[in-house]
Amino acid sequence: MKPRISVVVNTLNEEKNLPYALRSVRTWADEVIVVDMHSEDRTVEIAREYGATVYFHERMGFSEPARAFAVSQATGDWVLLLDADEMIPQPLTVKLMQLASDDTADVVTISWLNYLLGGPLLHTGWGPHQDQHPRFFKKDKIHLNPRIHGFIHPVPGARVLTLPYQGKMAFHHFNYADCAHFLEKLNRYTSIEAQQAFERGEHASMTRAALRAVFEFVDRYLRKQGYRDGWRGFYLSGFMAMYRWATYAKLQELHSTGGKNEIIARYHRVAEELAAGYDEGSLRDER
């Protein structure tokens, strides 16, 4: 009997990207599930127009908890995880369908061709030979980590197959369109990572922050050959160093100050003391 394949997509205000993602799967997937985090545009309407089954999940600021919920709704023998800004080329589809029918693996790791600021990256840690993820699997053969940027882990004993990157055998990921988009997500994600690290009892220091940021830049730009991606590789290496720096800064902020609300309360106490001097009398009498 032919194995059934479910495609799972998580969305939040993805009306511009979602049609392309769904066009790349709707003709061959047995089931398409979209889990939406209460979009404010036409995302849900578009998903239903393409025949997807739509579920909703509360907004978390990141997709991992919603992704775990989405996978739990899939009824197919195999699940393909697809983001709204990704597409799967036809040759890769044919290969995955063959693997599902042959039953020679339980988890398939696939390469990513990431586009950044208008062009594809081939290095900098985001190149297709460097950026690979298990995104096609049997539901009972993986574990989904709900933490931000949590990885998908095959369970012990699962048969894992890695597809080598060649031709169009990779997800096409239409990533950040401009620097502002990258920095907006950097700010949001580093806040979440710092909060989760704080809750785990982790600590930060200025020395550790500096070393981690320097290592990140050197690792991406030199060891992972970011210089071969030109100006995109240079700035991506810098942005990722900034990501580490900001995460440690926010973690130290939480330990040292208690966070934004505590700081604002502290400012208000100082402001009250200053204002109290004016409440005691008018300075006009002293002029």
Sequence and secondary structure as in RCSB ss.txt:
>XXXX:A:sequence
MKPRISVVVNTLNEEKNLPYALRSVRTWADEVIVVDMHSEDRTVEIAREYGATVYFHERMGFSEPARAFAVSQAT
GDWVLLLDADEMIPQPLTVKLMQLASDDTADVVTISWLNYLLGGPLLHTGWGPHQDQHPRFFKKDKIHLNPRIHG
FIHPVPGARVLTLPYQGKMAFHHFNYADCAHFLEKLNRYTSIEAQQAFERGEHASMTRAALRAVFEFVDRYLRKQ
GYRDGWRGFYLSGFMAMYRWATYAKLQELHSTGGKNEIIARYHRVAEELAAGYDEGSLRDER
>XXXX:A:secstr
    EEEEEEESS TTTHHHHHHTTTTT SEEEEEES  SSSHHHHHHHTT EEEE    SSSHHHHHHHHHH  
SSEEEE  TTEE  HHHHHHHHHHHHHT  SEEEEEEEEEETTEE SSTT STTT EEEEEE GGGEEE  STT 
 EEE TT  EEE    TT EEEEE  SSHHHHHHHHHHHHHHHHHHHHHTT    HHHHHHHHHHHHHIIIIIT 
GGGGHHHHHHHHHHHHHHHHHHHHHHHHHHHH  HHHHHHHHHHHHHHHHHHHHT  GGGG 
